[in-house]
Amino acid sequence: MNVSFEEIGRLAVTFAQSGCQAGQVCKLNADGKAVPCAAGDKFCGIVEGVRSGFAAVQVEGFAEVAVSGTVNVGYVNLCANGNGGVKAGTGREYLVVSVNAGTAVIKL
């Protein structure tokens, strides 16, 4: 049986952006713009789309994200991996509900 967490508790916010790409994690800079994360950064959400200098960023709910390294199911400290995804590290604690080859579903 497959379980889908898609759209559960989803909340997206529009930010001015610089350099963001859909599907990647992002953070906010000092000006309040969504920008790509460097390796080890804490992230605020996942970019859903970019248009005309703005980004829709999912900041709550369940979302699928690219992962590198070993990430386990359960509560895991995650940070940006520097390539648009996440890795286990010194970031915030997130609930990871599934892990598949190169991706995980997390609760933001």
Sine and cosine of phi, psi and omega as CSV:
sin_phi,cos_phi,sin_psi,cos_psi,sin_omega,cos_omega
0.00,0.00,0.74,-0.67,0.06,-1.00
-1.00,-0.07,0.64,-0.77,0.04,-1.00
-0.90,-0.43,0.74,-0.67,0.01,-1.00
-0.93,-0.37,0.75,-0.67,0.06,-1.00
-0.96,-0.27,0.08,1.00,-0.09,-1.00
-0.82,0.57,0.76,-0.65,0.09,-1.00
0.96,0.29,-0.02,1.00,0.00,-1.00
-0.94,0.34,0.88,-0.48,0.06,-1.00
0.92,0.39,0.32,0.95,-0.08,-1.00
-0.92,0.40,0.75,-0.67,0.13,-0.99
-0.68,-0.73,0.84,-0.54,0.03,-1.00
-0.89,-0.45,0.57,-0.82,-0.03,-1.00
-0.80,-0.59,0.58,-0.81,0.04,-1.00
-0.99,-0.10,0.78,-0.62,0.05,-1.00
-0.82,-0.58,0.50,-0.87,0.28,-0.96
-0.88,0.47,0.51,-0.86,-0.08,-1.00
-0.65,-0.76,0.28,-0.96,0.08,-1.00
-0.56,-0.83,0.94,-0.33,0.09,-1.00
0.99,0.11,0.11,0.99,-0.03,-1.00
-0.97,0.23,0.46,-0.89,0.09,-1.00
-0.74,-0.68,0.60,-0.80,0.01,-1.00
-0.83,0.55,0.65,-0.76,0.05,-1.00
1.00,-0.01,-0.11,0.99,-0.03,-1.00
-0.97,-0.23,0.47,-0.88,0.09,-1.00
-0.96,0.26,0.44,-0.90,0.01,-1.00
-0.61,-0.79,0.18,-0.98,0.08,-1.00
-0.73,-0.68,0.12,-0.99,0.08,-1.00
-0.97,-0.24,0.68,-0.73,0.06,-1.00
-1.00,0.04,-0.07,-1.00,-0.05,-1.00
-0.89,0.46,-0.40,0.92,0.02,-1.00
-1.00,0.02,0.02,1.00,-0.02,-1.00
0.99,0.14,0.22,0.97,0.05,-1.00
-1.00,0.02,0.58,-0.82,0.14,-0.99
-0.96,0.27,0.77,-0.64,0.00,-1.00
-0.67,-0.74,0.39,-0.92,0.03,-1.00
-0.89,0.46,0.46,-0.89,0.03,-1.00
-1.00,-0.03,0.56,-0.83,0.19,-0.98
-1.00,0.00,0.27,-0.96,0.03,-1.00
-0.83,0.55,0.75,-0.67,0.03,-1.00
1.00,-0.02,-0.18,0.98,0.01,-1.00
-0.93,0.36,0.53,-0.85,0.23,-0.97
-0.97,0.24,0.60,-0.80,-0.03,-1.00
-0.91,-0.41,0.46,-0.89,-0.02,-1.00
-0.99,-0.16,-0.33,0.94,-0.02,-1.00
0.08,-1.00,-0.19,-0.98,-0.04,-1.00
-0.87,-0.50,0.79,-0.62,-0.03,-1.00
-0.94,0.33,0.84,-0.54,0.04,-1.00
-1.00,-0.01,-0.53,0.85,-0.02,-1.00
-0.17,-0.99,0.38,-0.92,-0.02,-1.00
-0.75,-0.66,0.72,-0.70,0.04,-1.00
-0.36,-0.93,0.72,-0.70,0.11,-0.99
0.78,0.63,0.67,0.74,0.06,-1.00
0.99,0.13,0.14,0.99,0.00,-1.00
-0.81,-0.58,0.41,-0.91,0.03,-1.00
-0.77,-0.64,0.70,-0.71,0.19,-0.98
-1.00,0.04,0.86,-0.52,-0.08,-1.00
-0.86,-0.50,0.85,-0.53,0.08,-1.00
-0.97,0.22,0.85,-0.53,-0.06,-1.00
-0.90,-0.43,-0.16,0.99,0.05,-1.00
-0.60,-0.80,0.37,-0.93,0.05,-1.00
0.99,-0.15,-0.07,-1.00,0.00,-1.00
-1.00,0.02,0.68,-0.73,-0.02,-1.00
-0.54,-0.84,0.51,-0.86,0.08,-1.00
-1.00,-0.05,0.68,-0.73,-0.05,-1.00
-0.63,-0.78,0.52,-0.85,0.08,-1.00
-0.94,0.35,0.61,-0.79,0.03,-1.00
-0.79,-0.61,0.46,-0.89,0.15,-0.99
-0.80,-0.60,0.47,-0.88,-0.04,-1.00
0.96,0.28,-0.26,-0.97,-0.03,-1.00
-1.00,-0.05,0.85,-0.52,0.09,-1.00
-0.80,-0.61,0.79,-0.62,-0.03,-1.00
-0.97,-0.24,0.32,-0.95,0.10,-0.99
-0.95,0.32,0.58,-0.81,-0.01,-1.00
0.86,-0.51,-0.25,-0.97,0.04,-1.00
-0.99,0.13,0.86,-0.51,-0.12,-0.99
-0.71,-0.70,0.68,-0.73,0.14,-0.99
-0.97,0.24,0.85,-0.52,-0.03,-1.00
-0.85,-0.53,0.54,-0.84,0.12,-0.99
-0.64,-0.77,0.17,-0.99,0.02,-1.00
-0.92,0.39,0.54,-0.84,0.02,-1.00
-0.99,-0.14,-0.01,1.00,0.02,-1.00
1.00,0.07,-0.06,1.00,0.01,-1.00
-0.85,-0.52,0.35,0.94,0.02,-1.00
1.00,-0.10,-0.14,0.99,0.00,-1.00
-0.91,-0.41,-0.37,-0.93,-0.03,-1.00
-0.77,-0.64,0.24,-0.97,0.07,-1.00
-0.53,-0.85,0.32,-0.95,0.12,-0.99
-0.92,0.40,0.68,-0.73,-0.04,-1.00
-0.04,-1.00,-0.47,-0.88,-0.12,-0.99
-1.00,-0.09,0.34,0.94,0.01,-1.00
-0.98,0.20,-0.42,-0.91,0.03,-1.00
-0.98,0.21,0.28,-0.96,0.04,-1.00
-1.00,0.02,0.77,-0.64,0.02,-1.00
-0.80,-0.60,0.47,-0.88,0.13,-0.99
-1.00,0.07,0.87,-0.49,0.07,-1.00
-0.98,-0.18,0.88,-0.48,-0.08,-1.00
-0.98,-0.19,-0.31,0.95,0.10,-0.99
-0.36,-0.93,0.49,-0.87,0.05,-1.00
-0.71,-0.70,0.80,-0.60,0.08,-1.00
-0.77,-0.64,0.20,-0.98,-0.07,-1.00
-0.67,0.74,0.99,-0.15,0.09,-1.00
0.99,0.13,0.00,1.00,0.02,-1.00
-0.67,-0.74,0.33,-0.94,0.09,-1.00
-0.59,-0.81,0.46,-0.89,0.15,-0.99
-0.97,-0.24,0.84,-0.54,-0.03,-1.00
-0.84,-0.55,0.39,-0.92,0.12,-0.99
-0.99,-0.16,0.90,-0.43,0.02,-1.00
-0.95,0.31,0.00,0.00,0.00,0.00
